[in-house]
Amino acid sequence: MAASVRDDLLAAGLAVFDRVGFEAATVAAIRTRARASNGSFFHAFGSKKELAGALFLEVLRHYHAAVLAVLDPVPDAEQGIGRLIHAHLDWVVSSRREARYLFEISRSEWGDDVRDAQRAQNARLAEGIERWRAPLVARGELLPMTPVMFVSQLIGPAQIFCRAFLSGRDRADPRAESATLIACAIRALVPPDRINKQ
């Protein structure tokens, strides 16, 4: 099967899921939007659930790539915090439909294959962040904490803040608050005597 047909089906799935949700979405609606035949759909995906899982992994890969790209060249602690938060906010705003799909849709029914692949992708993201973070912790430029705690302090507040934007409850661009989010993250992650001294 041509990659373009699969890509068209993924894009159509994203649009349909975004409009009506996973439960209400139908294979027929996805096929119609992609201008794909029934045979083409089932040649690419065994079910709507399989398409949804593949779409989730594809969107997750794009998000992780956008985040990791800002760590090259390697920044100092405060620059890295700022770049990572900006990357998150920029991706959420520029890829709003994908962000809603990634962060808002339930994935509990998608099966072990998707969960295993998600864990592997998340591990690659964590390794990329850790390559930047670990030397800074060793030099006392970032506070020591588990990698999971670090990411939750770094991206967690920005993610919570973005939920109102993604749901449509708040139409303001979340990037307008980036300076505050970055300042709060620096206070949570950088030793007080190292702030603004790098």
C-alpha positions in Angstrom: 0.0 0.0 0.0 1.2 3.4 -0.8 2.3 5.4 2.2 0.2 8.3 0.9 -3.0 6.3 1.3 -2.1 5.4 4.9 -1.1 9.0 5.6 -4.4 10.2 4.1 -6.3 7.8 6.4 -4.4 9.0 9.4 -5.1 12.6 8.6 -8.7 11.8 8.0 -8.9 9.9 11.3 -7.4 12.8 13.1 -10.0 15.2 11.6 -13.0 12.9 12.3 -11.8 12.0 15.9 -11.3 15.7 16.6 -14.8 16.6 15.3 -16.9 13.8 16.8 -14.6 11.9 19.3 -13.3 8.4 19.1 -16.6 6.6 20.0 -18.8 8.4 17.5 -16.2 8.2 14.7 -16.9 5.6 12.0 -14.7 3.9 9.5 -17.1 5.2 6.8 -16.6 8.8 7.8 -12.8 8.3 7.9 -12.8 6.6 4.5 -15.0 9.4 3.0 -12.8 12.1 4.3 -9.7 10.3 3.0 -11.4 9.5 -0.3 -10.3 5.9 0.3 -12.1 2.7 -0.5 -13.2 0.1 2.0 -10.5 -2.2 0.8 -7.8 0.5 1.1 -8.8 1.2 4.7 -8.8 -2.5 5.8 -5.5 -3.1 3.9 -3.9 -0.3 6.0 -5.7 -0.9 9.3 -7.6 -3.8 10.8 -10.1 -1.5 12.6 -10.8 2.0 13.7 -9.1 1.2 17.0 -5.9 0.1 15.1 -5.9 3.4 13.1 -6.5 5.4 16.3 -3.5 3.7 18.0 -1.2 4.2 14.9 -2.3 7.9 14.8 -1.5 8.3 18.5 2.0 6.9 18.0 2.6 9.1 15.0 1.5 12.3 16.8 3.5 11.3 19.8 6.6 10.9 17.6 6.1 14.4 16.1 5.6 16.0 19.6 8.8 14.3 21.0 10.8 15.3 17.9 9.8 19.0 18.4 10.7 18.8 22.1 14.1 17.1 21.6 15.1 19.4 18.7 15.5 22.4 21.1 18.3 20.6 23.0 20.6 20.9 20.0 22.9 22.8 20.5 23.1 21.8 24.2 21.8 24.7 26.3 22.6 25.6 29.9 20.1 24.9 32.6 17.9 28.0 32.3 18.1 28.1 28.5 17.1 24.5 28.3 14.2 25.0 30.6 13.0 28.0 28.6 13.5 26.2 25.3 11.6 23.0 26.4 8.7 25.0 27.7 8.6 27.1 24.5 8.8 23.9 22.4 5.8 22.5 24.3 3.7 25.7 24.0 4.6 26.2 20.3 3.7 22.6 19.4 0.4 22.8 21.2 -0.6 26.0 19.4 0.7 25.1 16.0 -0.6 21.5 16.2 -3.7 22.2 18.2 -5.7 19.3 16.7 -2.9 16.9 17.2 -2.3 18.2 20.8 -6.0 17.6 21.6 -5.7 14.1 20.3 -2.5 13.4 22.2 -3.4 14.9 25.5 -7.2 14.7 25.7 -8.4 11.4 24.2 -8.7 8.2 26.2 -6.4 5.4 25.1 -7.4 2.7 27.6 -8.9 0.4 25.0 -6.2 0.6 22.4 -4.3 -2.5 23.6 -0.9 -3.7 24.6 0.8 -3.0 21.3 0.2 0.7 21.5 1.1 0.9 25.2 4.4 -0.9 24.6 5.2 1.4 21.6 4.2 4.4 23.7 6.5 3.3 26.5 9.4 2.9 24.1 8.8 6.3 22.6 8.5 7.9 26.0 11.7 6.2 27.0 13.5 7.7 24.0 12.2 11.2 25.0 13.3 10.6 28.6 16.8 9.5 27.5 17.2 12.6 25.3 16.2 14.9 28.1 18.4 13.0 30.5 21.5 13.4 28.3 21.0 17.2 28.7 20.0 17.2 32.3 22.3 14.7 34.0 25.6 16.7 33.5 23.8 19.8 34.8 22.6 18.0 37.9 26.2 16.6 38.5 27.5 20.2 38.3 24.9 21.5 40.7 23.2 23.6 38.0 19.9 21.7 38.3 18.3 20.3 41.5 18.6 16.5 41.9 15.3 14.7 41.5 14.0 11.7 39.6 13.6 12.2 35.8 9.8 11.7 36.1 9.7 14.5 38.8 11.8 16.7 36.7 9.6 16.4 33.6 6.4 16.9 35.8 7.8 20.1 37.2 9.1 21.3 33.8 6.1 20.6 31.5 3.3 19.8 34.0 2.3 23.4 34.8 2.4 24.3 31.1 0.4 21.3 30.2 -2.3 22.0 32.8 -2.4 25.6 31.5 -2.8 24.5 27.9 -5.8 22.3 28.7 -8.2 25.3 28.7 -6.8 26.4 25.4 -7.2 22.9 23.9 -10.7 22.5 25.1 -11.7 25.9 23.8 -12.6 27.3 27.3 -9.8 29.9 26.9 -9.1 31.3 23.5 -6.0 33.2 24.6 -2.7 31.9 23.1 -0.9 30.1 26.0 2.5 31.3 24.7 1.6 34.7 26.1 2.3 33.3 29.6 5.5 31.6 28.6 7.7 34.0 30.7 5.7 33.2 33.9 5.8 29.4 33.2 9.5 29.5 32.6 10.2 31.6 35.7 8.2 29.2 37.8 9.9 26.2 36.3 13.4 27.7 37.0 12.4 28.3 40.6 11.4 24.7 40.9 14.3 23.2 39.1 17.4 25.4 39.6 19.2 25.8 42.9 18.3 29.2 44.3 22.0 30.3 44.4 22.4 29.4 40.7 19.4 31.2 39.3 20.5 33.8 36.7 24.2 33.1 37.4 24.9 30.7 34.5 
